[in-house]
């Protein structure tokens, strides 16, 4: 329970710093935003590994297409895949349900 609390504090603090640092990227080219997203994915993986001792295993990474467009559908069982998928794919686009736009601060 203590590690979980520590993880939340450190993870969200670091994520907040990244978000503040990358505010100017909203007016910069798409590559800057994609880089910020990739950093957030690496930050999530680092926190999971160091604080909660969780190792991430990607199976089938040899099947990921390089320099081609494709569609990935995920079940969104947690926030993690939103962060970590950005480290696996080159500048992914995210599509969300219209109902999610009604959630405050989303």
C-alpha positions, 0 to 999 in steps of 0.5 A: 500500500505504501509503494502504491501511494509512493508511485501515485505521488511520484508518477503524477508529479513527474507527469505534471512537470512534463505537461507544464514543460510541453505546453509550448508544444501545442503551437509547435509541429506535431513532432514536438507533441509526439515527443512529449507523449513518448516521454510520458510513456517512458516515464510511466514505464520507469516508475512502474519498474523502479517503484512497483517492480513491474516489468513490461513485456511486449510480445510480437514486437517484430510484427509491428509495421514500420513506416506504414499506417495501420489501426490498433484497437485497445480495450483501455483497461487502464491509463497505462496503455494510453501512455505506453503505446506512444513508445511503441508506435511512431506518432500515433493518433488517438480517437476517442468517443464523443461522450468523453468530451463531456468529462471535465478537464479531459 
